[in-house]
Amino acid sequence: MPLSYVDLAVTEAEADAYAEPRGWSDWDAASSTDKTAALRRGQDAIASLYNSRWAVEFENDAAPDQVKFAIVEAARRELEDPGAMQPDLDRGGKIKSMQAGSVQMVYADGAPAETTFAAIDGLLAGLVRSKSGATFGSVARA
């Protein structure tokens, strides 16, 4: 089952429990309303990035901890900078050439522009398939 765009898979209390040992003072200082909105935007981002690639099945209300943690990671980015998880990218693609002095980059025409989120991709390793269909990492089965 894909993540819901309506119902949250992670509670504010679960998010607080993840954030506290990481010393996220910005999360701790945020209002409940701001946290909930950030969690909603974070889950929307995770859903849009990964719903078509889950290698495991789960119900929204029983999402694996790694998925919940990824939502919280995304929510923190959204709390700090709303829209950060789903930026509009217009640079046109991969770097075709680069110059060191006075930094000049030339992008290849038609190559896709992508933003990656290393912490989130790491949390979800083994739970998602690559865009080509292969599974990242290993999937533990009970």
CORZIRA-V132517 format. One record per run of one state. SS is the DSSP state (a for helix, b for strand, c for the rest). FROM is the first residue (numbers start at 0). LEN is the number of residues. Records with the same first field share a line. If there is no record, write none. Layout:
# CORZIRA-V132517
SS = FROM-LEN + FROM-LEN
This chain:
# CORZIRA-V132517
c = 0-11 + 20-4 + 29-2 + 54-5 + 62-2 + 80-3 + 86-8 + 99-4 + 107-10 + 123-4 + 129-5 + 135-7
a = 11-9 + 24-5 + 31-22 + 59-3 + 64-16 + 83-3 + 117-6
b = 53-1 + 94-5 + 103-4 + 127-2 + 134-1
